[in-house]
Amino acid sequence: MAELIELKDVEERVILIAVSTEDENDTKASLDELEELVKTAGAVAVDKVIQNRERIHPGTYLGKGKIQEIKERIWELGATGVVCDDELSPAQLRNLEGSLDIKVMDRTMVILDIFASRATTREGKIQVELAQLRYRAARLVGLRSSLSRLGGGIGTRGPGEKKLEMDRRLIHDRISILKSELEDVKRHRDVARQQRDKNHVPVAAIVGYTNAGKSTLLNRLTDAGILAEDKLFATLDPTTRNLTLPGGQKVLLTDTVGFIRKLPHHLIEAFKSTLEEAKYSDVILHVVDASNSQREMQMYVVYETLRELEVADKIVVTVFNKIDAADQEVTLRDVTSDHQVKISARTGEGLDELLNLLESILRNQKIYLEKTYSYKEAGKIQLIRKYGQLLTEEYREDGIFVSAYVPSELFAGLAGSADEIVD
């Protein structure tokens, strides 16, 4: 009997390349992050190369000498491709492929590839395909001869890769269809958001750099049961869960896609409807990996992305996560946020403080009310219990005395007159 031969997928072995200019001093950290990205995408980095230049070469990304050096390293290490740490122009991509005679990818390709593998919902798949097609449309000119060599491995996976031979017209037709489908999804999201507003349920949006522990926090607080791995972009599709705070106040917690430096513009555009959950929230919980030496840069990236999404005038709570793994000598602070709290979503340390802080913030957004309701008006107390925070409830001869914090939009109907406000 013939012996069975075990077939394995060919492992992508890539060399990572970056150009460091005078304006950048974190190129090494960015390249380390790119290594994590390619690992998440299913490849292994066999070498990392940084070239110091005054500026990136407009035609080939790298200088001529460095290209020759990398060509020799490709042969020595048996590499199957190279990945550049910046988004390449069509000319740079074409010229570099021609010079190295090997598959060339950029950071954007890898991120799109990861997103394609992680999208599970209809909305997520539409968004990823839209981002992939926009990226491809911008690079279609001059790439026809090299499209055939993009097959296999990272940078080519997912719903946006159904037909590599698509011409520009077909791609733009498909983009129009996807944009229309995404508008339908956005309308559904808007309806759901309006329903939440109607129900007066406050929303806290969880944002943060990828792998900061957002999903772990959501799981810990709400038993959401979503995937939480020590990987970049472990979860992609947003999750919303109910949370009851210690005082009985109900709040919706919404997880959002993780941010990352050099997040492709195509992705920000495609995921705007998802990321806008932060725009319409009452509170933003900014989760930061306290154990990461790059946390200052990561916080900056998050705030820059929020600015790009026009998220402003929100109460921001910086949640320094993973303090069980952080250096105790390091001072943790965020001068941009309104509040700060230190927690470990893994062990549960500091979560009570976080919940009490969230409750206090939401309470301050409400109006304090004291009133005695007749027994015929007992239904109003149910409204207070559902949408506000009922502090006391006493049954007296003349009716039911309550003290509570209630949403401002319900106050007039519940108070009956302006003199019921108590400072």
Long-range contacts (C-beta under 8 A, 24 or more apart in sequence): 10-80, 10-152, 10-153, 11-43, 11-44, 12-38, 12-42, 12-43, 12-44, 12-80, 12-81, 12-153, 12-154, 13-43, 13-44, 13-46, 13-77, 13-78, 13-79, 13-80, 13-81, 14-38, 14-43, 14-44, 14-45, 14-46, 14-79, 14-80, 14-81, 14-82, 14-83, 14-105, 14-154, 15-45, 15-46, 15-47, 15-48, 15-49, 15-70, 15-73, 15-74, 15-77, 15-79, 15-81, 15-82, 15-83, 16-45, 16-47, 16-48, 16-49, 16-82, 16-83, 16-85, 17-48, 17-49, 17-50, 17-51, 17-61, 17-62, 17-70, 17-82, 17-83, 17-84, 17-85, 18-48, 18-49, 18-50, 18-51, 18-84, 18-85, 18-86, 19-50, 19-51, 19-52, 19-53, 19-56, 19-57, 19-61, 19-62, 19-85, 19-86, 20-50, 20-51, 20-52, 20-53, 21-52, 21-53, 21-54, 21-55, 21-56, 22-54, 26-294, 26-297, 27-85, 29-294, 29-297, 30-85, 30-261, 30-262, 31-85, 33-232, 33-260, 33-261, 34-83, 34-85, 34-107, 34-110, 36-231, 36-232, 37-107, 37-110, 37-111, 37-114, 37-232, 38-83, 38-110, 38-154, 40-114, 40-231, 40-232, 40-233, 41-110, 41-113, 41-114, 41-117, 41-154, 41-155, 41-157, 42-153, 42-154, 43-81, 43-83, 43-153, 43-154, 45-83, 46-77, 46-78, 46-79, 47-73, 47-77, 47-79, 49-73, 56-86, 57-92, 58-89, 58-91, 58-92, 59-91, 59-92, 59-95, 60-92, 60-95, 60-96, 60-99, 61-86, 61-88, 61-92, 61-96, 62-96, 67-96, 67-99, 67-100, 70-100, 71-99, 71-100, 71-101, 74-100, 74-102, 80-153, 81-105, 81-153, 81-154, 81-155, 83-107, 83-109, 83-110, 83-154, 83-155, 85-262, 86-262, 87-262, 87-264, 90-138, 90-139, 90-140, 90-141, 90-142, 90-143, 91-142, 93-139, 93-143, 94-142, 94-143, 94-146, 97-146, 97-149, 103-149, 103-150, 103-153, 103-155, 105-154, 105-155, 107-262, 107-264, 108-135, 108-262, 108-264, 108-266, 109-135, 109-154, 109-155, 109-156, 110-154, 110-155, 111-233, 111-260, 111-263, 111-264, 111-267, 112-155, 112-158, 112-160, 112-264, 112-266, 112-267, 113-154, 113-155, 113-156, 113-157, 113-158, 114-232, 114-233, 115-158, 115-233, 115-236, 115-267, 116-157, 116-158, 116-159, 116-160, 116-161, 117-157, 117-158, 118-233, 118-234, 118-235, 118-236, 118-237, 119-158, 119-159, 119-236, 119-237, 120-236, 120-237, 121-237, 122-185, 123-182, 123-185, 123-237, 123-273, 123-274, 124-236, 124-237, 125-159, 126-178, 126-181, 126-182, 126-185, 127-182, 127-270, 127-271, 127-273, 127-274, 128-158, 128-159, 128-160, 128-270, 129-158, 129-159, 129-160, 129-174, 129-178, 130-160, 130-175, 130-178, 130-179, 130-182, 130-266, 130-270, 131-160, 131-264, 131-266, 131-267, 131-269, 131-270, 131-271, 132-158, 132-159, 132-160, 132-161, 132-266, 133-160, 133-171, 133-174, 133-175, 133-178, 134-175, 134-266, 134-269, 134-270, 135-264, 135-266, 136-160, 136-166, 136-171, 137-168, 137-171, 137-172, 137-175, 140-167, 140-168, 140-171, 182-270, 182-273, 185-273, 186-273, 189-273, 193-280, 196-252, 199-387, 200-387, 200-407, 200-409, 200-410, 201-250, 201-251, 201-252, 201-387, 202-249, 202-251, 202-252, 202-282, 202-283, 202-362, 202-365, 203-251, 203-252, 203-254, 203-277, 203-280, 203-281, 203-282, 203-283, 204-243, 204-251, 204-252, 204-253, 204-254, 204-281, 204-282, 204-283, 204-284, 204-285, 204-358, 205-254, 205-256, 205-277, 205-278, 205-281, 205-283, 205-284, 205-285, 206-253, 206-254, 206-255, 206-256, 206-285, 206-287, 207-256, 207-259, 207-278, 207-284, 207-285, 207-286, 207-287, 207-302, 207-306, 208-258, 208-259, 208-286, 208-287, 208-288, 208-289, 208-298, 208-302, 208-319, 209-258, 209-259, 209-260, 209-288, 209-289, 209-298, 209-299, 209-301, 209-302, 210-258, 210-259, 210-260, 211-258, 211-289, 212-258, 212-287, 212-288, 212-289, 212-292, 212-298, 212-321, 213-287, 213-289, 213-321, 213-322, 213-345, 213-346, 214-255, 214-256, 214-258, 214-287, 215-239, 215-255, 216-321, 216-345, 216-346, 217-285, 217-287, 217-319, 217-321, 217-343, 217-345, 218-253, 218-255, 219-345, 220-345, 220-346, 220-348, 220-351, 221-253, 221-351, 221-355, 222-253, 224-255, 226-255, 232-258, 232-260, 233-257, 233-258, 233-260, 238-274, 238-277, 240-277, 245-355, 245-358, 245-359, 245-362, 246-352, 246-355, 246-356, 246-359, 247-359, 247-363, 247-389, 248-385, 248-389, 248-390, 249-359, 249-362, 249-363, 249-388, 249-389, 251-358, 251-362, 253-285, 254-281, 259-298, 259-301, 259-302, 259-305, 260-301, 261-297, 261-298, 261-301, 263-301, 263-305, 268-305, 268-308, 268-309, 272-309, 275-305, 275-309, 276-309, 278-306, 278-309, 278-311, 278-314, 279-309, 279-310, 279-311, 281-314, 282-314, 282-315, 282-362, 282-365, 283-314, 283-315, 283-316, 283-317, 283-358, 283-361, 283-362, 284-311, 284-314, 284-315, 284-316, 284-317, 285-317, 285-319, 285-358, 286-316, 286-317, 286-318, 286-319, 286-334, 286-337, 287-319, 287-321, 288-318, 288-319, 288-320, 288-321, 288-332, 288-334, 289-321, 289-322, 290-320, 290-321, 290-322, 290-323, 290-325, 290-326, 290-330, 290-332, 290-342, 291-322, 291-323, 291-325, 291-326, 291-327, 292-322, 299-334, 299-336, 303-336, 315-339, 315-361, 317-341, 317-354, 317-357, 317-358, 317-361, 319-343, 319-354, 321-345, 322-346, 323-349, 323-350, 324-349, 359-389, 363-389, 363-405, 365-408, 366-405, 366-406, 366-407, 366-408, 367-405, 367-406, 367-407, 367-408, 367-411, 367-421, 368-403, 368-404, 368-405, 368-421, 368-422, 368-423, 369-402, 369-403, 369-404, 369-405, 369-406, 369-411, 369-414, 369-415, 369-420, 369-421, 369-422, 370-401, 370-402, 370-403, 370-420, 370-422, 371-401, 371-402, 371-414, 371-415, 371-416, 371-420, 372-396, 372-398, 372-399, 372-400, 372-401, 372-402, 373-399, 373-400, 373-402, 374-398, 374-399, 374-400, 375-399, 375-400, 380-413, 380-414, 383-410, 383-414, 384-414
